[in-house]
């Protein structure tokens, strides 16, 4: 069972970057929620821990302490950039790293950038290294993503698309994690029962039309 530590950057009293009517902590949260949903929907064989389930204030040391104590297999930190640029970039630690760190960054960078480009050209700012706390102090492969610039008007327009762009970017983070960890696809059991004359809510329209007295539902294993 693989352990995923999902770090939604900032939160609580720490808003992160702000611009164009957006607050970074809120965007990080939404991307993280979409990441979590996609993992739970399409993959199995993992456990997930979050640095902040909601809008809690969680200090950097607390985030890495949680991941390290839990024995996470991967650490993913989600952020949005600022400072006058545009585009997407990813980071791993600028000190000693493993081949797994490099592989994680390569997979995440390619998957996320490819997904973003479905919404128009996104500048690839590159795969970078930095002395960020969450990368330095985590004792497992770790990557930090910077998902566009909150203070750029064009980037911000995409970041405001909660049900399109942010959802797909979150899903891309999930696919990257699944690929890196080799997670198996989720398996579902079809539960069928016979209830003569019943009026049970139908989940499978075509099957139910052919067999109106059968009740069918899906349960994840």
Secondary structure by P-SEA (a helix, b strand, c coil): cbbbbbbccccccccccccccccaaaaaaaaaaaaaaaaacccccbbbbbcccccccccaaaaaaaaaaacccbbbbbbccccccbbbbbbcccccccaaaaaaaaaaaaaaaaaaacccccccccccccccccccccccbbbbbbccccccaaaaaaaaccccaaaaaaaaaaaaaaaaaccccbbbbbbbbbbcccccccccaaaaaaccccccccccc
